[in-house]
Amino acid sequence: MTETTGKQSPGSGDEHRRTSSGRRGGDPGARGRTTISDGVVEKIAGLAARDVVGVHAMGSGLSRTFGAVRDRVPGGGRASVTRGVKAEVGEVQTALDLEIVIDYGVSIADVARAVRENVISAVERMTGLEVVEVNIAVSDVKLPDEEEDEPESRLQ
């Protein structure tokens, strides 16, 4: 038998009950709060966006160039997986901005739709957050004969 310890008003947030031995009952998984950082959502979204056929890269040409330099320096900054992704995370919702480079010849509308679907599915499944919007900016098109914009290494 359980008994409440004092009067509880509806919506007070204190739905825990005390047993006669003084221990709390109820679901242990509901005790406490879980917070998810912007960086976690950015990594999930970045990986999900890269999985879509037609996405060549993430970020603008300049950010990819600086990222390539940073990646070569030990401890040089955040991983390239979050390049081109910006997340705003609230308590129950998140919004994402993605900057992508697509392959020449694919439908931009189809790639954007597939990216949105993949990102929303992955973020909502892994975090439990509601994705309210995914804004996509196509910053470049990768032509078949273009070389990558990565700086050449001076070391051989």
C-alpha positions, 0 to 999 in steps of 0.5 A: 500500500502506498500513501501520499506525503502531503497534498499535491495540486494537479500539474505541480510536477511532483507525481512521486509517491512515498511508501510507508518505508519512506522510499519513492516508488514509480518509474526510476527512468523518469527521475531526473532530467536529460539534456542534449547539447547542440553538438550532439544533434549537429553530429547526428544531422551531419551523418544523416545528411551525408548518407543521402545520395547526391550530397557531395559535401557539407559546408561552403567551399571556404569552410571545407578548405579551413576544415581540411587544414584543421583536420590535419592539425592535431587537436585542430578543432571540431570534427568535420562531421558537424561542418555545415550543420547548425542546431538550436536545441530546446527542451523538447524541440530542435531546429537545424540549418544545413549547408550542402554541396550537391553532385551535378546532375541530381535534382536539388528538390529531390536531394533536399527532400531526402536530406530533410527526411533522413535528418528528421528521422535520425534526430527524432529517433536518437534524441526524442526531440521534435524537429520543427524545421530543417533549413537547407542551403545549397552552396555549390554544385560539384562538377564531375571534372572539378578537383577538391578545394583542399590545400596541398600539403607541403610535406612529402 
